[in-house]
Every structure is written in C-alpha cells, then in structure tokens.
Amino acid sequence: MTQRGRVTRPTGPSGRPRRSDGPRGADRGGAPRSDLNARKARLREVIEPVVTAAGYDLEDLSVSRAGRRHVVRVIVDADGGINLDAVADISRAVSAALDAAEEAGGDIVAGEYQLEVSSPGVDRPLTLPRHWRRNAGRLVKVTVRGPEGDRQVTGRIAAADDERVALETDAGRAEHPYAELGPGRVQVEFHRLDEVSDEDFGDDTDIDDDEDLEDEER
C-alpha cells in the first residue's frame, strides 16, 4: 500500500518563521504575480536538484501568500510511493538547501515563509506517463479525444509506458496514446477503502509547533 503524507516546516535555524526586515518588508502589501513567478523559478533551481538527488520527482512547486508570510508548497513522488519518513527527510534537506542559498545569494523568498512538503493525493490529475504508471490497477476517468469528438471513458489502468496507457473497461481492453488523453482522474472505490491510506485523501500530518508559530506572530 502506498503511504503518503505531508510535512510542514517553519524556516530558519531556530525552527521559527523568518522575520522580515529592511527590503523584505516591502513585500508585505502583496507581491505582483510576476514577482511570485520569479521567486518560484529561483526556488525550483534550488529545490529540484535536492529532490532529484534523493531519488524522487518534483511533481509541483507553488508559492502563495498566507497572511503575513509566503507558503512554499513542494509535492514529491516516486515509483512505489513515498512514506512520511521520506517526506520528512526531504523537507529537512530542502530547508537546509534554502538556508544555504539565502546565505550565498540573498533572499529566495522575500519575508517570512513556511515550507510544506507533501506527496500527491488521489485528487491530483494524471498528466505524465509516470503518473499513469504509478497508479496502475486503479480506476480512472479520462477524456479521450478522437475524430468523432471527445468522450468520457472510465476504466482500470492495466498497463502504462512512456507512450501509451492500456485501460480495461466494460467494453474490453483498449490502448490510448497520451496525446489522445486529457488529465486522468483517479476514482475512489468505496469497496477498496481499506487499501487506501488516510494521506491519499489529503489528511495531512503536520510536524511543526503551532504554539511557536502563534507566539512568533504575536
């Protein structure tokens, strides 16, 4: 069974969010989207090599505002899934890399920020060959494009490689090149709930100190 989870880590050597001072304070009023995109690109340059070196794929990276601070969300995955211990290890490695990058080259994210590292939940769309491969055996719904128009297909992933996926449907087995498919959506099968971990539904397990965060905000 694939285990999944999320680790939330305040940044900074003391385990608390970074305080902004000097030029950082200018970001408190809300950064333009172009600035957020630039920060996201800088973050990817730092984070992706760390995730790759650990043997995982960086599935998504986002930067958003949450009150006075930014939230940096990192989603990682691997063949066979990723458990909470591995997520925690990656979180520590990414946090250390961000600290080193800031010390070497200045602000990566202006002002306070909080790092969240997680694995994908079942609600994340299947858009790449590895997504389909890692969900082999699961029931999915997908739009199939064809000369007569688009149609919705629900089937079980029988096999997937770098070029196509084979789906078992009520009408039998059919293979589809990825170019014909829209994003796949995993369907929750209630008779198989005992095979699905809580984290697959996005039931996150945080390991930060909420009281420390509240004290810092005061």
C-alpha positions in Angstrom: 0.0 0.0 0.0 1.3 3.4 -0.9 1.9 5.6 2.1 1.6 9.3 1.7 1.7 12.4 3.9 2.8 16.0 4.3 5.4 17.7 6.5 5.2 21.4 7.3 8.4 23.0 8.5 8.8 26.6 9.7 12.0 28.0 8.2 15.0 29.4 10.0 17.7 27.9 12.3 15.5 28.2 15.4 12.6 26.4 13.9 10.5 29.6 13.6 9.4 31.5 10.6 11.9 34.1 9.2 11.3 37.6 10.3 11.5 40.2 7.5 13.5 43.4 7.9 14.9 46.0 5.6 13.9 45.5 2.0 11.9 42.4 2.8 9.2 44.4 4.4 8.2 45.9 1.1 6.6 42.6 0.2 4.0 42.6 3.0 1.5 44.5 0.9 1.3 41.7 -1.6 3.7 40.9 -4.4 2.8 41.1 -8.1 2.2 37.8 -9.8 5.4 38.4 -11.9 7.4 38.6 -8.6 5.9 35.3 -7.4 6.7 33.6 -10.7 10.3 34.9 -10.4 10.5 33.5 -6.9 9.1 30.2 -8.0 11.8 29.9 -10.7 14.5 30.6 -8.1 13.0 28.1 -5.7 12.9 25.4 -8.4 16.6 26.0 -9.2 17.4 25.3 -5.5 14.8 22.6 -4.7 14.7 20.4 -7.8 18.3 19.2 -7.6 17.8 18.2 -3.9 14.7 16.2 -4.6 16.3 14.5 -7.7 19.4 13.7 -5.7 17.2 12.0 -3.1 15.7 9.7 -5.8 12.3 11.4 -6.1 10.5 13.5 -8.7 9.4 17.1 -8.1 5.8 17.0 -9.1 4.8 20.5 -8.3 6.1 23.7 -6.7 3.9 26.7 -5.7 4.3 29.9 -3.8 1.4 31.7 -2.3 0.5 34.3 0.3 -0.9 33.3 3.7 -1.4 36.4 5.8 2.0 37.9 6.5 4.0 35.1 5.1 4.5 33.1 2.0 3.8 29.4 1.8 6.2 27.3 -0.3 4.5 24.0 -1.2 6.6 21.2 -2.7 5.0 18.0 -3.9 7.2 15.0 -4.5 6.6 11.4 -5.5 8.4 8.2 -6.7 7.7 4.8 -8.0 6.2 2.8 -5.2 5.0 5.9 -3.4 6.7 7.8 -0.6 6.1 7.5 3.1 6.0 10.1 5.8 9.6 9.4 7.0 10.9 10.1 3.5 8.8 13.2 3.2 10.3 14.5 6.5 13.9 13.7 5.2 13.3 15.6 2.0 11.7 18.5 3.9 14.9 18.8 6.1 17.1 18.6 3.0 15.1 21.2 1.1 15.0 23.5 4.2 18.8 23.3 4.5 19.3 24.0 0.8 17.1 27.1 1.0 19.1 28.3 4.0 22.4 27.8 2.2 21.0 29.5 -1.0 19.9 32.5 1.0 23.2 32.8 2.8 25.1 32.6 -0.5 22.9 34.8 -2.7 20.3 36.7 -0.7 16.6 36.3 -0.4 15.0 33.4 -2.2 11.5 34.3 -0.9 11.0 37.8 0.5 9.9 38.0 4.1 8.6 35.2 6.3 7.8 31.9 4.6 6.8 28.4 5.6 7.8 25.2 3.8 5.3 22.4 3.2 6.5 19.2 1.6 3.9 16.5 0.7 3.2 13.6 -1.6 0.4 13.8 -4.2 -3.2 12.8 -3.1 -5.6 10.8 -5.2 -7.2 14.1 -6.4 -4.2 15.2 -8.4 -4.7 14.7 -12.1 -2.7 12.2 -14.1 -0.9 14.2 -16.7 2.5 12.5 -17.3 3.4 8.9 -18.2 4.9 8.3 -14.7 1.6 9.4 -13.1 -0.3 6.7 -15.0 2.3 4.1 -14.3 2.3 4.8 -10.6 -1.5 4.4 -10.5 -1.6 1.0 -12.3 -4.6 -1.0 -11.1 -6.6 2.0 -10.1 -9.9 3.1 -11.7 -9.7 6.3 -13.6 -11.9 8.6 -15.6 -10.4 10.4 -18.6 -11.5 12.3 -21.7 -10.4 10.5 -24.8 -10.1 12.7 -27.9 -11.0 11.2 -31.3 -12.0 12.1 -34.9 -15.7 11.9 -33.9 -15.2 14.1 -30.8 -14.3 13.8 -27.2 -15.8 11.0 -25.0 -15.5 10.2 -21.3 -14.0 6.8 -20.5 -13.9 5.1 -17.1 -11.5 2.2 -16.9 -8.8 0.5 -14.8 -5.2 1.1 -15.7 -3.9 -2.2 -16.9 -0.5 -1.0 -18.1 1.3 2.2 -18.9 4.6 3.0 -20.6 6.2 6.2 -21.9 3.9 6.4 -24.9 0.5 4.9 -24.1 -1.8 3.5 -21.4 -4.0 0.4 -21.6 -7.4 0.7 -19.9 -9.7 -2.1 -19.0 -13.3 -1.0 -19.5 -16.7 -2.7 -19.6 -16.1 -2.9 -23.4 -12.8 -4.6 -23.0 -9.1 -3.5 -23.1 -8.1 -0.5 -25.2 -4.7 1.3 -25.6 -4.5 5.1 -25.9 -1.5 7.3 -26.8 -1.1 10.0 -24.2 -1.7 12.6 -27.0 -5.4 11.4 -27.1 -5.9 11.7 -23.4 -6.9 14.6 -21.2 -5.9 14.6 -17.5 -6.9 11.4 -15.8 -8.8 11.4 -12.5 -8.5 8.5 -10.0 -11.9 7.3 -8.9 -12.4 6.4 -5.2 -13.7 2.9 -4.9 -15.5 2.5 -1.6 -15.2 -1.3 -1.6 -11.4 -0.8 -1.6 -11.1 1.9 1.1 -9.2 -0.5 3.3 -6.4 -0.4 0.7 -6.2 3.4 0.7 -4.2 5.3 3.3 -5.6 8.4 5.1 -3.0 10.6 3.5 -4.3 9.7 0.0 -7.3 11.8 0.8 -5.2 14.8 1.8 -5.5 14.1 5.6 -2.2 15.9 6.3 0.1 15.1 9.2 2.0 18.2 10.3 5.1 18.2 12.5 5.6 21.8 13.3 5.0 23.6 16.6 1.8 25.6 16.3 2.3 27.3 19.6 5.7 28.5 18.4 4.1 30.0 15.3 1.4 31.7 17.3 3.9 33.2 19.7 6.0 34.4 16.8 3.0 36.1 15.2 2.2 37.9 18.4 
